[in-house]
Amino acid sequence: MRPSSRATMKEEAVQNLETKPVVADDGSRMSQAEYGSDLIVEMLRNLGIPYVALNPGASFRGIHDSLVNFAGGGPEMVVCCHEEIAVAVANGYARATGMPAVAAVHDVVGLQHATMAIYDAWCAKLPTIIIGGTGPMAAENRRPGTDWLHTALVQGNQVRDYVKWDDQPSSIAAIPESLMRAYKIAMTEPCGPVYVCFDTDTQEDPITTPIRLPDPKRFQPPAPMAPDPAALEQAAELLAQAQCPVIMAGAVGRHPEALAPLQELAELLQAPVVANGYALPTAHPLNASSQRQDALRDADVVLALDFVDLAGAFSQTSGIKDRSEFPQYIKPATRVIHISLWDLVQGSWASDYQRLAPIDVPIAADTRLALPLLVEACRRNLSRDSGSSRRLSERREAIDVMQARGQERRQANSRRDWDARPISMSRLNAELWEAVKGKPWTGGGRPGWEVTGPEQVAASAGGGGGSGGLGLAMGSAIGVALAHKDSGRFHVHVMGDGQLLYTPSSLWTLANLGLPILTIVNNNRLYGNDEGHQEHLARLRGRPVENKGIGISLDNPNTDFATLARSFNVEGFGPVEDPEDLKGVLDQAVKAVMEGRPVLVDVITAND
């Protein structure tokens, strides 16, 4: 479309707007947008989107202009140097809040860069909204060269296997419904990412017909799902009659209101709680998260809550082992109850649905509604059982013995390799805890740390750990810190050297935002997990173990991450090689981050 005709259309649109009422009886109001991209940004504001993380691209230049120049303010732009970082930032915000941020990615090539992080949002069940540009779809409007290379039919096909929904509205009038639907689908549990692509012509054309913005209150996600009463009563009977019940808590912490009834249920049943993420304070006598195998060994009934990988929760999921060996920590006769919503969204492109686990009482429900009802049902069943008091007393005594033995083992291991060089992870975790203890930190904690409440677990939202892919950690940490930037807390995270080498330019975004993040680089100068696999196969096949580091090591050259950080204007400490220097350096780093500065500490570690 020629610029002169667009100017004429703009004048007509302004005249039409002046004749329409601002707010209608249905709560809708007149859009103030002049162009399609203004309408997109106006809708994002209407939906309460706080941030748009982006790496700039010509295919959404209209949206970029509207973010900067369309009156009204917001969402705030977070500039990133790679699309994977941009989506990771939005994912981190969603992990911390359970609410969506937006990532804007450039047509075909930017979407290709972003795919790793989009898949991570899918696996973690995060309500991330990804928007992008394409085209012009009208071939006569395409510039020679790049416009043709960067136009796809249909662009959403590239990510359709790992988003909940995608759309490419073909008109300006279709934009409000498309974005409203995207938000609603992303936020409906199980949550997940969505992708909406906008033709460049749709973004840049003037609005010629007045458009009403729908009232977002009338298009909210559905209310949480309550459990089936009969199934819940069956679960309560099993738990009340059990000799050794165990509670397995998966993604319960994504809804903080579920935590109080979870603790109440554990105390009512005197049942140990084994959690992935936050469920109980670490010092709670029923928190058995560090003793999963011991807690499950004698269980006759297990209540599992919000697990994506329930079979894995009962097995060894870490360490190097043969792929055919999957030892189960529960007995074959153990009765299993599972309350979850994860069965409601499944894909088939990737096997992120995990191994199918046997479940005796499957309940599709939101745990924040199910747990209070289960507490009352269990209380009723226990009150009718004259022998319950004795069982509860004996059970608590057995748990106390298990916890005491576990504490002895942890204390014995806490100073293992204390003076070793390279520095052991047990020493790093212990010294870092001493540096942050009693200070306003958030980040989830490390082995041996005392976590007292959900406010210290910065990223509880979502339904899974993620994709297991590398390159996302720093971007995610930035998103988490954005969510907590007015909380008075600094964010602590430990990441590997190989992880940071994927996306080192994320340090630019960190410095640009000036967020109080304390990054500890676990710098073992190799891809440690892969070295373990190479050693395992060498021993299995009778081949030279000493070759395990070939193609794995990152020590030629040795990356100086402190210097790299300083080049981005992030305060850098290290490399720290002497374990005796660790405490002093970490104390300095914590002091700096508490003054509001981003800090990175490079620690040379062993491949524990």
Secondary structure, DSSP 4 states (H G I P E B T S, - for coil): --HHHHHHHHHHHHHHHTTS-SB-TTS-EE---SBHHHHHHHHHHHTT--EEEE---GGGHHHHHHHHHSTT--PEEEE-SSHHHHHHHHHHHHHHHSS--EEEE-HHHHHHHHHHHHHHHHHHT---EEEEEE--SSGGGPPSSHHHHT--TTGGGGTGGGSSEEE--SSSTTHHHHHHHHHHHHHSSSP--EEEEEEHHHHHSBP-S--EEP-GGGGPPPPPPPPPHHHHHHHHHHHHH-SSEEEEESGGGGSGGGHHHHHHHHHHHT--EEESS-SS-TTSTTB-GGGHHHHHHT-SEEEEES-S-HHHHTB--SS---TT---BSS-TT-EEEEEESGGGS--SSS-TT-S----SEEEES-HHHHHHHHHHHHHHHHHT-TTHHHHHHHHHHHHHHHHHHHHHHHHHHHTTTTT-SSBPHHHHHHHHHHHHTTS-EES---TT----SGGG-S---SSS-----SS-HHHHHHHHHHHTTTTT-EEEEEEEHHHHHHSTTHHHHHHHHT--EEEEEEE-SB-HHHHHHHHHHHHHHT--GGGTTTTTB--SSPP-HHHHHHHTT-EEEEEE--HHHHHHHHHHHHHHHHTT--EEEEEEB---
